Amino acid sequence: MPIAHAEGNYYSESLDSVRITFQYSDEKGEITEDANPNGSLLNIAGISNEKGNVLGMMPHPERASDKWLGSEDGLRIFKSMVEYAKR
């Protein structure tokens, strides 16, 4: 999935209330140092609040949500949000 964070990365003094929702990984899903493009703590690419209704993330699924953009991988995230809202 595309990323566009320039020099940004995730860091925290405490992980007590952090809910990790996405982590940078390699093609096999392995969380490795080489798969971390920005030095983010624990390869964190996305976090949410305790209720799970607020999400902050570095990858940009909107840039991979249609074939003409080169990938539809990000569309899964948007579809899951729609399904959740329907419930």
PyMOL Python script that loads the backbone (N, CA, C, O; Angstrom):
from pymol import cmd

cmd.read_pdbstr("""\
ATOM      1  N   MET A   1       0.843  -1.170   0.000  1.00  0.00           N
ATOM      2  CA  MET A   1       0.000   0.000   0.000  1.00  0.00           C
ATOM      3  C   MET A   1       0.891   1.237   0.000  1.00  0.00           C
ATOM      4  O   MET A   1       1.917   1.255   0.681  1.00  0.00           O
ATOM      5  N   PRO A   2       0.528   2.239  -0.732  1.00  0.00           N
ATOM      6  CA  PRO A   2       1.358   3.446  -0.792  1.00  0.00           C
ATOM      7  C   PRO A   2       1.493   4.127   0.567  1.00  0.00           C
ATOM      8  O   PRO A   2       0.573   4.114   1.384  1.00  0.00           O
ATOM      9  N   ILE A   3       2.646   4.710   0.782  1.00  0.00           N
ATOM     10  CA  ILE A   3       2.880   5.522   1.967  1.00  0.00           C
ATOM     11  C   ILE A   3       3.333   6.895   1.502  1.00  0.00           C
ATOM     12  O   ILE A   3       3.936   7.029   0.436  1.00  0.00           O
ATOM     13  N   ALA A   4       3.046   7.905   2.294  1.00  0.00           N
ATOM     14  CA  ALA A   4       3.451   9.272   1.952  1.00  0.00           C
ATOM     15  C   ALA A   4       3.638  10.040   3.250  1.00  0.00           C
ATOM     16  O   ALA A   4       2.819  10.885   3.612  1.00  0.00           O
ATOM     17  N   HIS A   5       4.707   9.742   3.930  1.00  0.00           N
ATOM     18  CA  HIS A   5       4.904  10.345   5.231  1.00  0.00           C
ATOM     19  C   HIS A   5       6.143  11.227   5.290  1.00  0.00           C
ATOM     20  O   HIS A   5       6.457  11.792   6.338  1.00  0.00           O
ATOM     21  N   ALA A   6       6.834  11.343   4.188  1.00  0.00           N
ATOM     22  CA  ALA A   6       8.055  12.153   4.161  1.00  0.00           C
ATOM     23  C   ALA A   6       8.967  11.745   5.307  1.00  0.00           C
ATOM     24  O   ALA A   6       9.632  10.712   5.230  1.00  0.00           O
ATOM     25  N   GLU A   7       9.005  12.532   6.355  1.00  0.00           N
ATOM     26  CA  GLU A   7       9.898  12.229   7.457  1.00  0.00           C
ATOM     27  C   GLU A   7       9.159  11.751   8.704  1.00  0.00           C
ATOM     28  O   GLU A   7       9.776  11.580   9.755  1.00  0.00           O
ATOM     29  N   GLY A   8       7.860  11.536   8.607  1.00  0.00           N
ATOM     30  CA  GLY A   8       7.079  11.161   9.776  1.00  0.00           C
ATOM     31  C   GLY A   8       7.261   9.710  10.179  1.00  0.00           C
ATOM     32  O   GLY A   8       7.531   8.853   9.338  1.00  0.00           O
ATOM     33  N   ASN A   9       7.112   9.436  11.466  1.00  0.00           N
ATOM     34  CA  ASN A   9       7.087   8.074  11.969  1.00  0.00           C
ATOM     35  C   ASN A   9       6.398   8.077  13.329  1.00  0.00           C
ATOM     36  O   ASN A   9       6.201   9.131  13.935  1.00  0.00           O
ATOM     37  N   TYR A  10       6.038   6.898  13.797  1.00  0.00           N
ATOM     38  CA  TYR A  10       5.336   6.793  15.060  1.00  0.00           C
ATOM     39  C   TYR A  10       6.331   6.572  16.188  1.00  0.00           C
ATOM     40  O   TYR A  10       7.259   5.772  16.071  1.00  0.00           O
ATOM     41  N   TYR A  11       6.123   7.292  17.277  1.00  0.00           N
ATOM     42  CA  TYR A  11       6.892   7.057  18.492  1.00  0.00           C
ATOM     43  C   TYR A  11       5.996   7.380  19.676  1.00  0.00           C
ATOM     44  O   TYR A  11       5.027   8.128  19.546  1.00  0.00           O
ATOM     45  N   SER A  12       6.320   6.821  20.819  1.00  0.00           N
ATOM     46  CA  SER A  12       5.529   7.052  22.012  1.00  0.00           C
ATOM     47  C   SER A  12       6.398   6.815  23.236  1.00  0.00           C
ATOM     48  O   SER A  12       7.305   5.983  23.214  1.00  0.00           O
ATOM     49  N   GLU A  13       6.117   7.544  24.294  1.00  0.00           N
ATOM     50  CA  GLU A  13       6.816   7.310  25.549  1.00  0.00           C
ATOM     51  C   GLU A  13       6.180   6.148  26.307  1.00  0.00           C
ATOM     52  O   GLU A  13       6.814   5.544  27.171  1.00  0.00           O
ATOM     53  N   SER A  14       4.932   5.840  25.982  1.00  0.00           N
ATOM     54  CA  SER A  14       4.230   4.746  26.639  1.00  0.00           C
ATOM     55  C   SER A  14       3.300   4.074  25.636  1.00  0.00           C
ATOM     56  O   SER A  14       2.636   4.745  24.846  1.00  0.00           O
ATOM     57  N   LEU A  15       3.260   2.770  25.673  1.00  0.00           N
ATOM     58  CA  LEU A  15       2.365   2.015  24.787  1.00  0.00           C
ATOM     59  C   LEU A  15       1.167   1.459  25.553  1.00  0.00           C
ATOM     60  O   LEU A  15       0.453   0.595  25.044  1.00  0.00           O
ATOM     61  N   ASP A  16       0.944   1.950  26.774  1.00  0.00           N
ATOM     62  CA  ASP A  16      -0.111   1.416  27.629  1.00  0.00           C
ATOM     63  C   ASP A  16      -1.499   1.471  27.000  1.00  0.00           C
ATOM     64  O   ASP A  16      -2.245   0.495  27.082  1.00  0.00           O
ATOM     65  N   SER A  17      -1.856   2.575  26.383  1.00  0.00           N
ATOM     66  CA  SER A  17      -3.211   2.709  25.835  1.00  0.00           C
ATOM     67  C   SER A  17      -3.231   2.678  24.309  1.00  0.00           C
ATOM     68  O   SER A  17      -4.240   3.028  23.696  1.00  0.00           O
ATOM     69  N   VAL A  18      -2.133   2.267  23.696  1.00  0.00           N
ATOM     70  CA  VAL A  18      -2.044   2.244  22.233  1.00  0.00           C
ATOM     71  C   VAL A  18      -2.593   0.931  21.695  1.00  0.00           C
ATOM     72  O   VAL A  18      -2.202  -0.147  22.142  1.00  0.00           O
ATOM     73  N   ARG A  19      -3.499   1.030  20.736  1.00  0.00           N
ATOM     74  CA  ARG A  19      -4.002  -0.152  20.038  1.00  0.00           C
ATOM     75  C   ARG A  19      -3.388  -0.146  18.643  1.00  0.00           C
ATOM     76  O   ARG A  19      -3.770   0.664  17.799  1.00  0.00           O
ATOM     77  N   ILE A  20      -2.454  -1.032  18.402  1.00  0.00           N
ATOM     78  CA  ILE A  20      -1.790  -1.111  17.102  1.00  0.00           C
ATOM     79  C   ILE A  20      -2.742  -1.801  16.128  1.00  0.00           C
ATOM     80  O   ILE A  20      -3.189  -2.922  16.373  1.00  0.00           O
ATOM     81  N   THR A  21      -3.045  -1.130  15.030  1.00  0.00           N
ATOM     82  CA  THR A  21      -3.957  -1.691  14.032  1.00  0.00           C
ATOM     83  C   THR A  21      -3.242  -2.126  12.760  1.00  0.00           C
ATOM     84  O   THR A  21      -3.698  -3.045  12.080  1.00  0.00           O
ATOM     85  N   PHE A  22      -2.133  -1.480  12.431  1.00  0.00           N
ATOM     86  CA  PHE A  22      -1.350  -1.819  11.246  1.00  0.00           C
ATOM     87  C   PHE A  22       0.125  -1.751  11.579  1.00  0.00           C
ATOM     88  O   PHE A  22       0.563  -0.879  12.331  1.00  0.00           O
ATOM     89  N   GLN A  23       0.892  -2.678  11.015  1.00  0.00           N
ATOM     90  CA  GLN A  23       2.344  -2.641  11.141  1.00  0.00           C
ATOM     91  C   GLN A  23       2.961  -2.863   9.768  1.00  0.00           C
ATOM     92  O   GLN A  23       2.424  -3.604   8.944  1.00  0.00           O
ATOM     93  N   TYR A  24       4.088  -2.215   9.532  1.00  0.00           N
ATOM     94  CA  TYR A  24       4.822  -2.433   8.295  1.00  0.00           C
ATOM     95  C   TYR A  24       5.376  -3.857   8.300  1.00  0.00           C
ATOM     96  O   TYR A  24       5.930  -4.312   9.300  1.00  0.00           O
ATOM     97  N   SER A  25       5.221  -4.554   7.176  1.00  0.00           N
ATOM     98  CA  SER A  25       5.710  -5.931   7.069  1.00  0.00           C
ATOM     99  C   SER A  25       6.243  -6.178   5.669  1.00  0.00           C
ATOM    100  O   SER A  25       6.047  -5.370   4.761  1.00  0.00           O
ATOM    101  N   ASP A  26       6.920  -7.307   5.509  1.00  0.00           N
ATOM    102  CA  ASP A  26       7.380  -7.689   4.172  1.00  0.00           C
ATOM    103  C   ASP A  26       6.245  -8.409   3.432  1.00  0.00           C
ATOM    104  O   ASP A  26       5.138  -8.529   3.956  1.00  0.00           O
ATOM    105  N   GLU A  27       6.519  -8.878   2.240  1.00  0.00           N
ATOM    106  CA  GLU A  27       5.501  -9.531   1.402  1.00  0.00           C
ATOM    107  C   GLU A  27       4.910 -10.776   2.061  1.00  0.00           C
ATOM    108  O   GLU A  27       3.789 -11.179   1.747  1.00  0.00           O
ATOM    109  N   LYS A  28       5.666 -11.379   2.972  1.00  0.00           N
ATOM    110  CA  LYS A  28       5.195 -12.593   3.653  1.00  0.00           C
ATOM    111  C   LYS A  28       4.440 -12.280   4.942  1.00  0.00           C
ATOM    112  O   LYS A  28       3.958 -13.184   5.625  1.00  0.00           O
ATOM    113  N   GLY A  29       4.342 -10.990   5.268  1.00  0.00           N
ATOM    114  CA  GLY A  29       3.671 -10.591   6.501  1.00  0.00           C
ATOM    115  C   GLY A  29       4.563 -10.583   7.716  1.00  0.00           C
ATOM    116  O   GLY A  29       4.082 -10.437   8.840  1.00  0.00           O
ATOM    117  N   GLU A  30       5.872 -10.739   7.508  1.00  0.00           N
ATOM    118  CA  GLU A  30       6.827 -10.730   8.614  1.00  0.00           C
ATOM    119  C   GLU A  30       7.154  -9.290   9.008  1.00  0.00           C
ATOM    120  O   GLU A  30       7.450  -8.452   8.157  1.00  0.00           O
ATOM    121  N   ILE A  31       7.094  -9.021  10.303  1.00  0.00           N
ATOM    122  CA  ILE A  31       7.432  -7.700  10.832  1.00  0.00           C
ATOM    123  C   ILE A  31       8.949  -7.663  11.017  1.00  0.00           C
ATOM    124  O   ILE A  31       9.486  -8.241  11.962  1.00  0.00           O
ATOM    125  N   THR A  32       9.625  -6.976  10.104  1.00  0.00           N
ATOM    126  CA  THR A  32      11.083  -6.931  10.142  1.00  0.00           C
ATOM    127  C   THR A  32      11.576  -5.480  10.089  1.00  0.00           C
ATOM    128  O   THR A  32      10.852  -4.578   9.668  1.00  0.00           O
ATOM    129  N   GLU A  33      12.793  -5.283  10.514  1.00  0.00           N
ATOM    130  CA  GLU A  33      13.399  -3.955  10.455  1.00  0.00           C
ATOM    131  C   GLU A  33      13.495  -3.460   9.012  1.00  0.00           C
ATOM    132  O   GLU A  33      13.288  -2.276   8.747  1.00  0.00           O
ATOM    133  N   ASP A  34      13.807  -4.357   8.084  1.00  0.00           N
ATOM    134  CA  ASP A  34      13.922  -3.972   6.670  1.00  0.00           C
ATOM    135  C   ASP A  34      12.587  -3.536   6.071  1.00  0.00           C
ATOM    136  O   ASP A  34      12.562  -2.787   5.095  1.00  0.00           O
ATOM    137  N   ALA A  35      11.477  -4.000   6.648  1.00  0.00           N
ATOM    138  CA  ALA A  35      10.158  -3.642   6.125  1.00  0.00           C
ATOM    139  C   ALA A  35       9.668  -2.303   6.665  1.00  0.00           C
ATOM    140  O   ALA A  35       8.625  -1.805   6.241  1.00  0.00           O
ATOM    141  N   ASN A  36      10.407  -1.728   7.585  1.00  0.00           N
ATOM    142  CA  ASN A  36      10.011  -0.478   8.223  1.00  0.00           C
ATOM    143  C   ASN A  36      10.613   0.699   7.455  1.00  0.00           C
ATOM    144  O   ASN A  36      11.811   0.953   7.577  1.00  0.00           O
ATOM    145  N   PRO A  37       9.811   1.424   6.664  1.00  0.00           N
ATOM    146  CA  PRO A  37      10.368   2.466   5.796  1.00  0.00           C
ATOM    147  C   PRO A  37      10.753   3.764   6.504  1.00  0.00           C
ATOM    148  O   PRO A  37      11.446   4.600   5.924  1.00  0.00           O
ATOM    149  N   ASN A  38      10.310   3.942   7.758  1.00  0.00           N
ATOM    150  CA  ASN A  38      10.541   5.234   8.391  1.00  0.00           C
ATOM    151  C   ASN A  38      11.056   5.160   9.827  1.00  0.00           C
ATOM    152  O   ASN A  38      11.128   6.184  10.506  1.00  0.00           O
ATOM    153  N   GLY A  39      11.409   3.986  10.293  1.00  0.00           N
ATOM    154  CA  GLY A  39      11.925   3.852  11.643  1.00  0.00           C
ATOM    155  C   GLY A  39      10.874   3.931  12.732  1.00  0.00           C
ATOM    156  O   GLY A  39      11.198   4.179  13.894  1.00  0.00           O
ATOM    157  N   SER A  40       9.632   3.724  12.371  1.00  0.00           N
ATOM    158  CA  SER A  40       8.535   3.783  13.317  1.00  0.00           C
ATOM    159  C   SER A  40       8.690   2.738  14.425  1.00  0.00           C
ATOM    160  O   SER A  40       9.087   1.603  14.160  1.00  0.00           O
ATOM    161  N   LEU A  41       8.380   3.117  15.650  1.00  0.00           N
ATOM    162  CA  LEU A  41       8.435   2.230  16.802  1.00  0.00           C
ATOM    163  C   LEU A  41       7.608   0.977  16.551  1.00  0.00           C
ATOM    164  O   LEU A  41       6.436   1.079  16.189  1.00  0.00           O
ATOM    165  N   LEU A  42       8.192  -0.201  16.735  1.00  0.00           N
ATOM    166  CA  LEU A  42       7.514  -1.496  16.550  1.00  0.00           C
ATOM    167  C   LEU A  42       6.894  -1.662  15.160  1.00  0.00           C
ATOM    168  O   LEU A  42       5.937  -2.418  14.990  1.00  0.00           O
ATOM    169  N   ASN A  43       7.437  -0.958  14.174  1.00  0.00           N
ATOM    170  CA  ASN A  43       6.919  -0.994  12.798  1.00  0.00           C
ATOM    171  C   ASN A  43       5.471  -0.497  12.721  1.00  0.00           C
ATOM    172  O   ASN A  43       4.733  -0.882  11.814  1.00  0.00           O
ATOM    173  N   ILE A  44       5.067   0.347  13.656  1.00  0.00           N
ATOM    174  CA  ILE A  44       3.682   0.804  13.707  1.00  0.00           C
ATOM    175  C   ILE A  44       3.366   1.672  12.501  1.00  0.00           C
ATOM    176  O   ILE A  44       4.048   2.657  12.217  1.00  0.00           O
ATOM    177  N   ALA A  45       2.298   1.270  11.792  1.00  0.00           N
ATOM    178  CA  ALA A  45       1.806   2.023  10.642  1.00  0.00           C
ATOM    179  C   ALA A  45       0.429   2.617  10.911  1.00  0.00           C
ATOM    180  O   ALA A  45      -0.005   3.524  10.201  1.00  0.00           O
ATOM    181  N   GLY A  46      -0.264   2.111  11.937  1.00  0.00           N
ATOM    182  CA  GLY A  46      -1.580   2.629  12.276  1.00  0.00           C
ATOM    183  C   GLY A  46      -1.966   2.290  13.696  1.00  0.00           C
ATOM    184  O   GLY A  46      -1.623   1.226  14.211  1.00  0.00           O
ATOM    185  N   ILE A  47      -2.692   3.216  14.334  1.00  0.00           N
ATOM    186  CA  ILE A  47      -3.183   3.010  15.690  1.00  0.00           C
ATOM    187  C   ILE A  47      -4.646   3.437  15.759  1.00  0.00           C
ATOM    188  O   ILE A  47      -5.129   4.185  14.909  1.00  0.00           O
ATOM    189  N   SER A  48      -5.339   2.953  16.779  1.00  0.00           N
ATOM    190  CA  SER A  48      -6.716   3.394  16.995  1.00  0.00           C
ATOM    191  C   SER A  48      -6.922   3.690  18.473  1.00  0.00           C
ATOM    192  O   SER A  48      -6.112   3.317  19.321  1.00  0.00           O
ATOM    193  N   ASN A  49      -8.017   4.363  18.756  1.00  0.00           N
ATOM    194  CA  ASN A  49      -8.361   4.610  20.153  1.00  0.00           C
ATOM    195  C   ASN A  49      -8.943   3.337  20.770  1.00  0.00           C
ATOM    196  O   ASN A  49      -9.140   2.341  20.073  1.00  0.00           O
ATOM    197  N   GLU A  50      -9.214   3.370  22.069  1.00  0.00           N
ATOM    198  CA  GLU A  50      -9.681   2.170  22.768  1.00  0.00           C
ATOM    199  C   GLU A  50     -11.009   1.651  22.222  1.00  0.00           C
ATOM    200  O   GLU A  50     -11.221   0.439  22.186  1.00  0.00           O
ATOM    201  N   LYS A  51     -11.906   2.539  21.797  1.00  0.00           N
ATOM    202  CA  LYS A  51     -13.196   2.103  21.242  1.00  0.00           C
ATOM    203  C   LYS A  51     -13.044   1.534  19.839  1.00  0.00           C
ATOM    204  O   LYS A  51     -13.920   0.812  19.362  1.00  0.00           O
ATOM    205  N   GLY A  52     -11.941   1.854  19.177  1.00  0.00           N
ATOM    206  CA  GLY A  52     -11.725   1.371  17.822  1.00  0.00           C
ATOM    207  C   GLY A  52     -12.454   2.157  16.756  1.00  0.00           C
ATOM    208  O   GLY A  52     -12.540   1.715  15.610  1.00  0.00           O
ATOM    209  N   ASN A  53     -12.984   3.321  17.114  1.00  0.00           N
ATOM    210  CA  ASN A  53     -13.731   4.113  16.145  1.00  0.00           C
ATOM    211  C   ASN A  53     -12.961   5.316  15.601  1.00  0.00           C
ATOM    212  O   ASN A  53     -13.490   6.083  14.797  1.00  0.00           O
ATOM    213  N   VAL A  54     -11.708   5.480  16.042  1.00  0.00           N
ATOM    214  CA  VAL A  54     -10.836   6.526  15.502  1.00  0.00           C
ATOM    215  C   VAL A  54      -9.528   5.859  15.092  1.00  0.00           C
ATOM    216  O   VAL A  54      -8.900   5.163  15.890  1.00  0.00           O
ATOM    217  N   LEU A  55      -9.125   6.074  13.856  1.00  0.00           N
ATOM    218  CA  LEU A  55      -7.935   5.434  13.303  1.00  0.00           C
ATOM    219  C   LEU A  55      -6.980   6.486  12.766  1.00  0.00           C
ATOM    220  O   LEU A  55      -7.388   7.415  12.069  1.00  0.00           O
ATOM    221  N   GLY A  56      -5.724   6.331  13.093  1.00  0.00           N
ATOM    222  CA  GLY A  56      -4.674   7.156  12.510  1.00  0.00           C
ATOM    223  C   GLY A  56      -3.679   6.224  11.849  1.00  0.00           C
ATOM    224  O   GLY A  56      -3.233   5.252  12.459  1.00  0.00           O
ATOM    225  N   MET A  57      -3.327   6.515  10.599  1.00  0.00           N
ATOM    226  CA  MET A  57      -2.403   5.614   9.910  1.00  0.00           C
ATOM    227  C   MET A  57      -1.526   6.370   8.924  1.00  0.00           C
ATOM    228  O   MET A  57      -1.901   7.429   8.420  1.00  0.00           O
ATOM    229  N   MET A  58      -0.347   5.808   8.659  1.00  0.00           N
ATOM    230  CA  MET A  58       0.594   6.397   7.718  1.00  0.00           C
ATOM    231  C   MET A  58       0.354   5.942   6.277  1.00  0.00           C
ATOM    232  O   MET A  58       0.462   6.757   5.360  1.00  0.00           O
ATOM    233  N   PRO A  59       0.033   4.672   6.052  1.00  0.00           N
ATOM    234  CA  PRO A  59      -0.254   4.269   4.669  1.00  0.00           C
ATOM    235  C   PRO A  59      -1.488   4.998   4.149  1.00  0.00           C
ATOM    236  O   PRO A  59      -2.322   5.466   4.924  1.00  0.00           O
ATOM    237  N   HIS A  60      -1.588   5.085   2.857  1.00  0.00           N
ATOM    238  CA  HIS A  60      -2.690   5.805   2.223  1.00  0.00           C
ATOM    239  C   HIS A  60      -3.515   4.854   1.358  1.00  0.00           C
ATOM    240  O   HIS A  60      -3.227   4.697   0.171  1.00  0.00           O
ATOM    241  N   PRO A  61      -4.541   4.216   1.934  1.00  0.00           N
ATOM    242  CA  PRO A  61      -5.348   3.277   1.159  1.00  0.00           C
ATOM    243  C   PRO A  61      -6.090   3.935  -0.004  1.00  0.00           C
ATOM    244  O   PRO A  61      -6.413   3.271  -0.989  1.00  0.00           O
ATOM    245  N   GLU A  62      -6.359   5.230   0.107  1.00  0.00           N
ATOM    246  CA  GLU A  62      -7.050   5.920  -0.989  1.00  0.00           C
ATOM    247  C   GLU A  62      -6.205   5.965  -2.261  1.00  0.00           C
ATOM    248  O   GLU A  62      -6.737   6.144  -3.356  1.00  0.00           O
ATOM    249  N   ARG A  63      -4.909   5.803  -2.118  1.00  0.00           N
ATOM    250  CA  ARG A  63      -4.015   5.802  -3.278  1.00  0.00           C
ATOM    251  C   ARG A  63      -3.877   4.412  -3.897  1.00  0.00           C
ATOM    252  O   ARG A  63      -3.128   4.218  -4.854  1.00  0.00           O
ATOM    253  N   ALA A  64      -4.610   3.449  -3.334  1.00  0.00           N
ATOM    254  CA  ALA A  64      -4.611   2.082  -3.868  1.00  0.00           C
ATOM    255  C   ALA A  64      -6.035   1.536  -3.791  1.00  0.00           C
ATOM    256  O   ALA A  64      -6.271   0.450  -3.262  1.00  0.00           O
ATOM    257  N   SER A  65      -6.985   2.315  -4.331  1.00  0.00           N
ATOM    258  CA  SER A  65      -8.381   1.914  -4.211  1.00  0.00           C
ATOM    259  C   SER A  65      -9.085   1.749  -5.547  1.00  0.00           C
ATOM    260  O   SER A  65     -10.307   1.609  -5.597  1.00  0.00           O
ATOM    261  N   ASP A  66      -8.325   1.765  -6.619  1.00  0.00           N
ATOM    262  CA  ASP A  66      -8.923   1.580  -7.943  1.00  0.00           C
ATOM    263  C   ASP A  66      -7.852   1.058  -8.905  1.00  0.00           C
ATOM    264  O   ASP A  66      -6.673   1.386  -8.776  1.00  0.00           O
ATOM    265  N   LYS A  67      -8.282   0.246  -9.865  1.00  0.00           N
ATOM    266  CA  LYS A  67      -7.322  -0.327 -10.820  1.00  0.00           C
ATOM    267  C   LYS A  67      -6.518   0.743 -11.543  1.00  0.00           C
ATOM    268  O   LYS A  67      -5.322   0.567 -11.778  1.00  0.00           O
ATOM    269  N   TRP A  68      -7.159   1.846 -11.897  1.00  0.00           N
ATOM    270  CA  TRP A  68      -6.435   2.874 -12.656  1.00  0.00           C
ATOM    271  C   TRP A  68      -5.359   3.550 -11.802  1.00  0.00           C
ATOM    272  O   TRP A  68      -4.488   4.236 -12.338  1.00  0.00           O
ATOM    273  N   LEU A  69      -5.411   3.362 -10.474  1.00  0.00           N
ATOM    274  CA  LEU A  69      -4.350   3.860  -9.605  1.00  0.00           C
ATOM    275  C   LEU A  69      -3.206   2.858  -9.474  1.00  0.00           C
ATOM    276  O   LEU A  69      -2.155   3.170  -8.913  1.00  0.00           O
ATOM    277  N   GLY A  70      -3.424   1.651  -9.999  1.00  0.00           N
ATOM    278  CA  GLY A  70      -2.379   0.633  -9.980  1.00  0.00           C
ATOM    279  C   GLY A  70      -2.609  -0.489  -8.991  1.00  0.00           C
ATOM    280  O   GLY A  70      -1.907  -1.500  -9.030  1.00  0.00           O
ATOM    281  N   SER A  71      -3.591  -0.331  -8.095  1.00  0.00           N
ATOM    282  CA  SER A  71      -3.872  -1.369  -7.098  1.00  0.00           C
ATOM    283  C   SER A  71      -5.238  -1.118  -6.477  1.00  0.00           C
ATOM    284  O   SER A  71      -5.699   0.019  -6.378  1.00  0.00           O
ATOM    285  N   GLU A  72      -5.867  -2.200  -6.065  1.00  0.00           N
ATOM    286  CA  GLU A  72      -7.124  -2.100  -5.322  1.00  0.00           C
ATOM    287  C   GLU A  72      -6.954  -2.597  -3.887  1.00  0.00           C
ATOM    288  O   GLU A  72      -7.945  -2.831  -3.195  1.00  0.00           O
ATOM    289  N   ASP A  73      -5.714  -2.760  -3.435  1.00  0.00           N
ATOM    290  CA  ASP A  73      -5.450  -3.273  -2.096  1.00  0.00           C
ATOM    291  C   ASP A  73      -6.081  -2.412  -0.999  1.00  0.00           C
ATOM    292  O   ASP A  73      -6.580  -2.947  -0.009  1.00  0.00           O
ATOM    293  N   GLY A  74      -6.066  -1.116  -1.160  1.00  0.00           N
ATOM    294  CA  GLY A  74      -6.614  -0.217  -0.146  1.00  0.00           C
ATOM    295  C   GLY A  74      -8.123  -0.237  -0.063  1.00  0.00           C
ATOM    296  O   GLY A  74      -8.698   0.168   0.948  1.00  0.00           O
ATOM    297  N   LEU A  75      -8.767  -0.701  -1.113  1.00  0.00           N
ATOM    298  CA  LEU A  75     -10.227  -0.739  -1.148  1.00  0.00           C
ATOM    299  C   LEU A  75     -10.789  -1.620  -0.039  1.00  0.00           C
ATOM    300  O   LEU A  75     -11.886  -1.362   0.457  1.00  0.00           O
ATOM    301  N   ARG A  76     -10.062  -2.643   0.350  1.00  0.00           N
ATOM    302  CA  ARG A  76     -10.515  -3.537   1.417  1.00  0.00           C
ATOM    303  C   ARG A  76     -10.758  -2.772   2.719  1.00  0.00           C
ATOM    304  O   ARG A  76     -11.695  -3.081   3.455  1.00  0.00           O
ATOM    305  N   ILE A  77      -9.933  -1.794   2.998  1.00  0.00           N
ATOM    306  CA  ILE A  77     -10.104  -1.010   4.226  1.00  0.00           C
ATOM    307  C   ILE A  77     -11.394  -0.215   4.170  1.00  0.00           C
ATOM    308  O   ILE A  77     -12.148  -0.190   5.143  1.00  0.00           O
ATOM    309  N   PHE A  78     -11.658   0.431   3.051  1.00  0.00           N
ATOM    310  CA  PHE A  78     -12.879   1.227   2.925  1.00  0.00           C
ATOM    311  C   PHE A  78     -14.133   0.354   2.949  1.00  0.00           C
ATOM    312  O   PHE A  78     -15.138   0.721   3.557  1.00  0.00           O
ATOM    313  N   LYS A  79     -14.072  -0.789   2.293  1.00  0.00           N
ATOM    314  CA  LYS A  79     -15.215  -1.703   2.309  1.00  0.00           C
ATOM    315  C   LYS A  79     -15.483  -2.218   3.723  1.00  0.00           C
ATOM    316  O   LYS A  79     -16.639  -2.373   4.117  1.00  0.00           O
ATOM    317  N   SER A  80     -14.429  -2.480   4.483  1.00  0.00           N
ATOM    318  CA  SER A  80     -14.625  -2.962   5.854  1.00  0.00           C
ATOM    319  C   SER A  80     -15.273  -1.887   6.724  1.00  0.00           C
ATOM    320  O   SER A  80     -16.068  -2.203   7.609  1.00  0.00           O
ATOM    321  N   MET A  81     -14.937  -0.614   6.476  1.00  0.00           N
ATOM    322  CA  MET A  81     -15.560   0.466   7.234  1.00  0.00           C
ATOM    323  C   MET A  81     -17.048   0.571   6.915  1.00  0.00           C
ATOM    324  O   MET A  81     -17.860   0.798   7.812  1.00  0.00           O
ATOM    325  N   VAL A  82     -17.408   0.409   5.651  1.00  0.00           N
ATOM    326  CA  VAL A  82     -18.813   0.447   5.246  1.00  0.00           C
ATOM    327  C   VAL A  82     -19.578  -0.701   5.893  1.00  0.00           C
ATOM    328  O   VAL A  82     -20.677  -0.504   6.410  1.00  0.00           O
ATOM    329  N   GLU A  83     -19.003  -1.891   5.863  1.00  0.00           N
ATOM    330  CA  GLU A  83     -19.650  -3.053   6.490  1.00  0.00           C
ATOM    331  C   GLU A  83     -19.826  -2.837   7.992  1.00  0.00           C
ATOM    332  O   GLU A  83     -20.866  -3.184   8.553  1.00  0.00           O
ATOM    333  N   TYR A  84     -18.831  -2.275   8.631  1.00  0.00           N
ATOM    334  CA  TYR A  84     -18.926  -2.020  10.072  1.00  0.00           C
ATOM    335  C   TYR A  84     -20.041  -1.012  10.351  1.00  0.00           C
ATOM    336  O   TYR A  84     -20.816  -1.187  11.291  1.00  0.00           O
ATOM    337  N   ALA A  85     -20.121   0.031   9.544  1.00  0.00           N
ATOM    338  CA  ALA A  85     -21.155   1.058   9.749  1.00  0.00           C
ATOM    339  C   ALA A  85     -22.563   0.483   9.531  1.00  0.00           C
ATOM    340  O   ALA A  85     -23.518   0.915  10.178  1.00  0.00           O
ATOM    341  N   LYS A  86     -22.687  -0.476   8.633  1.00  0.00           N
ATOM    342  CA  LYS A  86     -24.005  -1.093   8.397  1.00  0.00           C
ATOM    343  C   LYS A  86     -24.498  -1.856   9.620  1.00  0.00           C
ATOM    344  O   LYS A  86     -25.697  -1.935   9.884  1.00  0.00           O
ATOM    345  N   ARG A  87     -23.535  -2.421  10.364  1.00  0.00           N
ATOM    346  CA  ARG A  87     -23.927  -3.191  11.569  1.00  0.00           C
ATOM    347  C   ARG A  87     -24.323  -2.237  12.662  1.00  0.00           C
ATOM    348  O   ARG A  87     -24.686  -2.669  13.757  1.00  0.00           O
TER     349      ARG A  87
END
""", "prot")
cmd.dss("prot")
cmd.show_as("cartoon", "prot")
cmd.util.cbc("prot")
cmd.orient("prot")
